[in-house]
């Protein structure tokens, strides 16, 4: 087994070289290699020859043990991203610089390597699927794990809790879109706007990094707990995000319960030097993470948060109010459906019954929910896993957003524009190898404002196990889109959506109630 980090090395030199890499990675993961056409003897000889040429070392006892790749053999790609933690001033922000993963076409041609120039030990290395930002965050988070953790493993995860201030977990990510051509191209969509699904992925990764920073000990070790995304509150896009202007995401822990915490993230982008701070905020997101004991899976206590400034105290009060509201809604769901609720269900189903029983007389400006559905399936791959070996929540959000966007696109007949994430529920973890099915539909539309109609899309993720003939909901996502203003000026219209079953009507009512008075007045 390899004891030292491996330096990334990719080259199409020969099949023998590829087999040699595969052999090393299999050893690192603790598995027994399965050799096909290349014998183990040849692989050992090949490793010995490279080891001798690159390291100029004396003959080793085992040519495979303690083997390392040299920097000079790795294709030169990007500079290493660093995670800086200013110890002199604990209240200062921690900034993570982000760079592109490949070279600009305007620079001298260089070999392109899809990996990083330095590879962490595979036990600490998450999937390589991620974007430049998530790569930087993984490297930042891995520094926490590389601390000596022998003493932390023996410690009860519910002991030695230390209150922390929001400034101690505050972290920022900088996107140099104006100067980094390739980074800009990696975030550009076909309409020359930012890829919102990729940004949502980055938000989840940053929230996870912040939660790790808040839960680690003063000496830098991390207690043996698992931190997972529980839910995402409404994310509203306050202004369009440009892909050619520098962007910053900053966040911190704002509220802590017994075993849960809320992280607030702000996306800021300044187009003019004289813009006020409030005008620079393009998006605000609130992520809720929960802590679980790594051995028992039960809830684990986390460090409390001690707000210092008036703004931090205000954010704590707002988060506490949201937590109380969530508890209230859970209690309301447990109550039986009353007479008023039954009348609302029947009212929603009236038009749907006309579609089912008298289709020739149905409203031509309406459509059934089931006729707006789209679906896709995938097998969750190791490249999409997080540090805990489970599928990265940001990846799930990105895939759900892509399907929701396609659903709104097919429904409206033209490219939609993202407005907000209404809510996201993470009900169960998704593991590597799971058969995941994503099902989407337009749940309802809001047509009161003809210049800005809203299309509300629901995406439900199911973990399917064909061997057990079972299917379980893992995630529920709600997105809102609108139509571009230039299309609405030309008289473009959006159709209403109506439920055909009581189950569909109940889902519509739940979302309307969750969104408050504004949606209760909506016309379906």
Buried (B, 14 or more C-beta within 10 A) or exposed (E): EBEEBBBBBBEEEEEEBBBBBBBBBBBBEEEEEEBEEBEEEBBBEBBBEBBBEBBEEEEBEEBBEBBBBBEEEBBEBBEEBEBEEEEEEEEEBBBBBBBBBBBBEEEEEEEEBEBBBBBBBBEBBBBBBBBBBBBBBBBBBBBBBEEEBEEBEEBEBBEEBEEBBBBBBBBBBBBBBEEBBBBBBBBBBEEEBBBBBBBBBBBBBBBBBBBBBBBBBEEBBBBBBBBBBBBBBBBBBBEEBBBEBBBBBBBBBBBBBEBBBBBBBBBBBBEEEEEEEEBBBBBBBBBBBBBBBBEEEEBBBBBBBBBEEEEBBEBBEBBBEBBEEEEEEEEEEEEEEEEEBEEBBEEBBEBBBBBEEEEEEBEEEBBBBBEBBBBEEEEBEBEBBBBBEBBBBBBBBBBBBBBBBBBBBBBBEEBBBBBBBBBBBBEEBBBBEBBBBBBBBBBBBBBEEEEBBBBBBBBBBBBBEEEEEEEEEBBBBBBBBBBBEEBBEEEBEBBBBBBBBBEBBBBBBBBBBBBEEEBEEBEB
